[in-house]
Amino acid sequence: MDDGRGGVMEQADWLAAVLRGECIDWPFGWGPRDCESVLLAAQAQGVSGMLLPRLDRYADPASLPAALRPALRRRVRGEAAAEFSRQIECERVLGLLAGAGLSALLMKGTALAYSLYPEPHWRSRCDTDLLFADRDAASLALEVFARDGYRPIPALGGTVLNHEVCCFKQDRFGVTHSMDLHWAANNLPVFADLLPFAELAAAAALLPRLGPHALGVAPVHGLLLACMHRLQHAPEGQSNRLIWLYDIHLLTAGFSAADWSAFSRLAMTRGVSGVCLAGLMAARRVFRSTLPPGILEALTQAAAAEWLTPARFATLRGQLIANLLALDDWGSRRRLVREHLFPDAAYLTQTYGARQGWRLPLLYLRWIGSKIGKALR
């Protein structure tokens, strides 16, 4: 179907229109494969959970393929059941951490699911992100999880490139619980130190639905994290993933004048006005987010004097250069390059599905070749 601009409507465009509450005709084919293709796109964009209530409210059933709603309903039921298990598990492990004397902050998907969204399963995610005061605290937390039956997930490793450890466990219902234990609010060196744990903890808010030990980052900090997170995935072409833009949309919808003032001041003092402006403008373009003109003008003016621009994140090479410039000394810069090119062997063998042994040097050559190739493109 023509989208009114002389072109064919993309699946992401249609999904965004549905989420905006627009009554829009089904623009694709009416066969089972067409429905499945759109459902897969909704899953990839992270918006499957929100799609059904929007269609139920705004769409005429006769305007949609008969197979769409039942298929979507089955998926949503599965996501809601998995979320119920995740909620119980999250409350339980937060209690374990508190019992071990460890303070943790929920951030990103889980924090947003239980503070912004009417139903937590509307905010799809594959893991729970927990932030700790430092690497030692995260390591102690990993020991707590290990005693509880969690198994570590191989990661890139290193001290400059990576700021998290991950673990997972499957419960008796078959639901996999993945926990990402961070000691920096973002993995990229250029963002890692912008929001210290103590600052986030001082402004954190309770998330009552996850029990008495659940603290999530404040909305002002959450918006900054959301704007940084989308650019982290820009080299993969994922910066405008709908669920990440919808997070920004919902966060800004609840902002007061004081919140906007605090947010703009924070973005300017940390040198990420351009990064934040890009996230706000993307959310406005896709979801018609209402943004105060004065804030946009202030961020635009501040961004003009910043070295860290959104364009630096468009490619892996640009992102690497930004990370190198953000580091203080040549020793750290050399470590960053080394960690990019020579990840832990366990991570490499898991990535390529191969065993260690004589193949390992070949896997490193393959990895290095792929990294250099991506950086040159």
C-alpha positions in Angstrom: 0.0 0.0 0.0 1.2 3.5 -0.8 2.1 5.4 2.4 0.9 8.8 1.0 4.4 9.9 0.2 4.7 7.9 -3.0 6.4 4.9 -1.4 5.5 1.5 0.2 4.9 1.7 3.9 7.6 -0.2 5.9 6.6 -2.5 8.8 8.3 -0.3 11.4 6.3 2.8 10.1 3.0 0.9 10.4 3.9 -0.3 13.9 4.8 3.2 15.0 1.5 4.5 13.6 -0.4 1.9 15.6 1.5 2.8 18.8 0.6 6.4 18.2 -3.1 5.4 18.2 -3.7 6.2 14.6 -6.5 4.4 12.8 -4.5 3.1 9.9 -5.4 0.4 7.3 -3.5 -2.8 7.0 -1.0 -2.1 4.2 0.5 -5.5 3.7 -0.6 -8.8 2.2 -3.4 -10.8 3.9 -1.8 -14.3 3.9 -0.5 -16.1 7.0 3.1 -15.3 6.0 2.4 -11.6 5.8 0.9 -11.6 9.4 3.9 -13.6 10.6 6.3 -11.2 9.0 4.7 -8.2 10.8 4.7 -10.1 14.1 8.4 -10.9 13.7 9.0 -7.2 13.0 7.1 -6.2 16.1 9.2 -8.6 18.1 12.4 -7.3 16.7 11.3 -3.7 17.5 10.4 -4.8 21.0 6.7 -3.7 20.8 4.7 -6.9 20.6 3.2 -6.5 24.0 1.8 -3.0 23.2 0.5 -3.9 19.8 -2.6 -5.9 20.8 -4.2 -3.3 23.2 -3.6 -0.6 20.6 -5.3 -2.6 17.8 -8.2 -3.5 20.1 -8.7 0.1 20.9 -8.2 1.8 17.6 -8.5 -0.7 14.7 -11.6 -2.0 13.0 -11.4 -5.8 13.1 -12.5 -5.9 9.4 -9.5 -3.9 8.4 -7.0 -6.5 9.6 -6.3 -10.1 8.6 -8.3 -12.6 10.6 -5.2 -14.4 11.6 -3.4 -11.4 13.1 -5.2 -10.9 16.4 -5.2 -14.6 17.5 -1.5 -15.0 16.7 -0.7 -11.8 18.5 -2.8 -12.8 21.5 -1.0 -16.1 21.9 2.4 -14.3 21.9 1.2 -11.7 24.4 -0.1 -14.4 26.8 3.3 -16.1 26.7 5.1 -12.8 27.4 2.7 -12.0 30.3 3.3 -15.4 31.8 7.1 -15.1 31.4 7.0 -11.6 32.9 5.1 -12.9 36.0 8.0 -15.4 36.5 10.6 -12.6 36.0 8.8 -10.4 38.5 8.9 -13.1 41.2 12.5 -13.9 40.4 13.6 -10.3 40.4 12.0 -9.6 43.8 13.7 -12.8 45.2 17.2 -12.1 44.0 17.0 -8.4 45.1 16.3 -9.9 48.6 19.3 -12.2 48.3 21.5 -9.2 47.4 20.2 -7.1 50.3 20.8 -10.1 52.6 24.4 -10.1 51.4 24.7 -6.4 52.2 24.9 -5.4 48.5 23.1 -2.3 47.1 21.9 -2.5 43.5 20.0 -0.2 41.2 17.6 -1.4 38.5 18.1 0.5 35.3 17.0 0.4 31.6 14.3 -2.1 30.7 13.2 -3.5 34.0 13.2 -0.2 35.8 11.1 1.4 33.0 8.8 -1.6 32.8 7.8 -1.2 36.4 7.7 2.6 36.5 6.4 3.8 33.1 4.4 1.1 31.4 0.8 0.2 32.4 1.7 -3.5 32.2 5.3 -4.6 32.7 5.2 -7.2 29.9 4.6 -4.3 27.4 8.2 -3.4 27.9 10.0 -6.4 26.2 13.5 -7.2 27.3 15.8 -10.1 27.4 17.6 -9.4 30.7 17.6 -7.5 34.0 20.2 -4.8 34.3 21.5 -4.2 37.9 24.0 -1.4 38.6 26.5 -1.8 41.5 28.9 0.7 43.2 32.0 -0.8 41.6 33.5 -3.9 40.1 34.2 -5.5 43.4 30.6 -5.2 44.4 29.5 -6.7 41.1 31.9 -9.6 41.6 30.5 -10.3 45.0 27.0 -10.1 43.5 28.0 -12.7 40.9 29.1 -15.0 43.7 25.6 -14.6 45.3 24.0 -15.5 42.0 26.4 -18.5 41.5 25.4 -19.9 44.9 21.8 -19.6 43.8 22.4 -21.7 40.6 23.1 -18.9 38.1 25.8 -19.7 35.5 28.1 -17.0 34.0 27.8 -16.0 30.4 31.1 -15.5 28.5 31.8 -11.8 27.8 34.4 -9.8 26.0 36.3 -9.3 29.2 38.9 -6.7 29.9 38.9 -3.6 32.1 38.3 -0.8 29.6 35.9 -2.2 27.0 33.6 -4.1 29.3 31.8 -2.9 32.5 29.5 -5.8 33.3 29.3 -9.5 34.0 26.3 -11.6 33.0 24.7 -14.8 34.3 21.6 -16.8 33.7 19.3 -19.5 35.1 16.3 -21.4 33.8 13.5 -21.9 36.3 11.2 -24.9 36.7 8.7 -23.3 34.3 11.3 -23.1 31.5 11.7 -19.3 31.8 15.3 -18.1 31.4 16.3 -15.3 33.8 19.3 -13.3 32.6 21.0 -10.9 34.9 23.5 -8.2 33.8 25.6 -7.0 36.7 27.1 -3.6 35.8 29.6 -1.4 37.6 29.2 1.5 35.1 25.9 2.9 33.8 27.0 2.3 30.2 29.5 -0.1 28.7 31.1 2.4 26.3 34.2 4.1 27.8 33.0 7.4 26.5 29.8 7.2 28.6 31.0 4.9 31.5 31.8 7.6 34.0 29.2 10.1 33.2 26.7 8.9 35.8 28.4 7.7 39.0 26.6 5.1 41.2 26.4 7.4 44.2 24.7 10.1 42.2 22.2 7.7 40.8 21.5 6.0 44.1 20.9 9.4 45.8 18.0 10.1 43.4 16.7 6.6 43.0 13.0 5.8 43.5 11.3 2.7 44.9 9.6 0.3 42.6 7.0 -1.2 44.9 5.8 -3.9 42.5 9.3 -5.5 42.7 9.4 -5.6 46.5 11.0 -3.6 49.3 14.5 -3.7 48.0 13.8 -2.6 44.4 15.3 0.8 43.5 15.2 2.2 40.0 17.1 5.2 38.6 15.2 8.5 38.6 13.4 9.6 35.4 15.9 12.4 34.7 18.8 10.0 34.9 16.7 7.3 33.0 16.2 9.7 30.1 19.9 10.4 29.8 20.7 6.7 29.9 18.0 6.0 27.2 19.6 8.6 24.9 23.1 7.2 25.4 21.9 3.6 25.0 20.3 4.1 21.6 23.5 5.6 20.2 25.5 2.7 21.6 23.7 0.5 19.1 24.0 3.0 16.2 26.7 1.1 14.3 24.3 -1.9 14.1 21.6 0.3 12.6 19.5 -0.1 15.8 19.5 3.4 17.2 15.9 4.0 16.2 14.5 0.7 17.5 10.9 1.5 18.4 10.9 0.3 22.0 13.9 2.5 22.8 12.3 5.6 21.3 9.0 4.7 23.1 10.9 4.7 26.4 12.1 8.3 25.6 8.5 9.2 24.6 7.0 8.0 27.9 9.8 9.5 30.0 9.4 12.9 28.5 5.5 12.7 28.7 5.8 12.6 32.5 8.4 15.4 32.9 7.6 18.6 34.8 9.3 21.9 34.2 11.7 21.1 37.1 12.6 17.8 35.4 13.3 19.4 32.1 15.5 22.0 33.8 17.4 19.3 35.7 17.8 17.2 32.5 19.1 20.0 30.3 21.5 21.0 33.1 22.7 17.5 33.4 23.2 17.0 29.7 25.1 20.2 29.3 27.4 19.7 32.3 28.3 16.1 31.1 28.9 17.2 27.6 26.2 15.1 26.0 23.7 17.8 24.9 24.0 16.6 21.3 23.5 13.0 22.3 20.4 13.8 24.2 19.0 16.2 21.5 19.3 13.4 19.0 17.3 11.0 21.2 14.6 13.6 21.8 14.3 14.5 18.2 14.1 10.9 17.1 11.3 10.2 19.6 9.4 13.3 18.4 9.8 12.3 14.8 8.4 8.8 15.4 6.0 9.3 18.3 5.1 13.0 18.1 6.6 13.6 21.6 5.8 17.0 23.0 9.1 18.8 23.8 9.5 22.3 25.3 11.0 24.6 22.7 13.3 26.3 25.2 14.9 22.9 26.1 15.5 22.1 22.4 17.1 25.5 21.8 19.3 25.2 24.9 20.5 21.7 23.9 21.1 22.8 20.3 23.2 25.7 21.4 25.2 23.7 23.9 25.7 20.8 21.4 27.4 23.2 19.0 30.4 23.5 21.4 30.7 19.8 22.2 33.2 17.4 20.7 31.0 14.4 21.3 28.4 14.4 18.5 25.8 11.8 17.5 27.6 11.4 14.1 30.6 9.8 15.9 28.4 6.8 16.7 27.2 6.1 13.2 30.0 3.6 12.6 32.1 1.3 14.6 35.2 3.2 13.6 33.7 6.5 14.8 32.6 4.9 18.1 36.1 3.5 18.6 37.6 6.9 18.0 35.2 8.5 20.5 36.1 5.9 23.1 39.8 6.4 22.5 39.5 10.2 22.8 37.5 9.8 26.1 40.3 7.8 27.8 42.9 9.7 29.8 46.2 7.9 28.9 47.8 5.9 26.1 48.0 2.8 28.3 44.2 2.7 28.5 43.9 3.4 24.8 46.2 0.5 24.0 44.2 -1.8 26.3 40.9 -0.8 24.6 42.3 -1.7 21.2 43.7 -5.0 22.5 40.4 -5.9 24.2 38.6 -5.2 20.9 40.9 -7.5 19.0 41.6 -10.2 21.5 38.5 -11.1 23.6 38.5 -14.0 26.1 38.8 -17.4 24.4 35.5 -18.5 26.0 33.6 -15.6 24.5 35.2 -16.3 21.1 34.4 -20.0 21.0 30.8 -19.3 22.1 30.4 -16.6 19.4 31.6 -19.0 16.7 30.2 -22.2 18.1 33.6 -23.9 18.1 35.7 -25.7 20.6 39.0 -24.5 21.9 42.2 -26.1 20.7 44.0 -25.9 17.5 41.2 -23.9 15.9 41.5 -21.0 18.4 44.2 -19.1 16.5 42.0 -19.3 13.4 39.0 -18.0 15.4 41.1 -15.0 16.5 42.1 -14.3 12.9 38.5 -14.5 11.9 37.5 -12.1 14.7 40.2 -9.6 14.0 39.4 -9.6 10.3 35.7 -9.0 11.0 36.5 -6.1 13.4 38.9 -4.5 11.0 36.4 -4.9 8.1 33.6 -3.3 10.1 35.9 -0.4 11.2 37.0 0.3 7.6 33.4 0.3 6.3 
